[in-house]
C-alpha cells in the first residue's frame, strides 16, 4: 500500500475529488433541511419549553448542596493525595546511594 503521491490508498482519487464529493454532500443536506421563518421557529421553541418539567426550588437547593459537598470532598482528597505524593518524592530524592 503506497501513500506517497496520492491522497489515499486508491490511485485514481485526489484531494480535489474528495473535496468535490464533500461539497456535494453538504449541498444535499442543505436541500433536505426544512427552512422555517423566525416567527414559526419562536412559536415552536415556546411550545417545547412549555413541555419541560422544571425542578422545584427544593430540588435545586438539594442538588446545589450535594454538588458543593462533593466538590469539598474531592478537593480534600486531592489535597491529601498531593501531600502524600510530595512527601514520598521528597523522601526518595533525599536518599543517596
Secondary structure, DSSP 8 states (H G I E B T S, - for coil): ---TTSSSSSTT--HHHHHHHHHHHHHHHHHHS----HHHHHHHHHHHHHH-----HHHHHHHHHHHHHHHHHHHHHHHHHHHHHHHHHHHHHH---
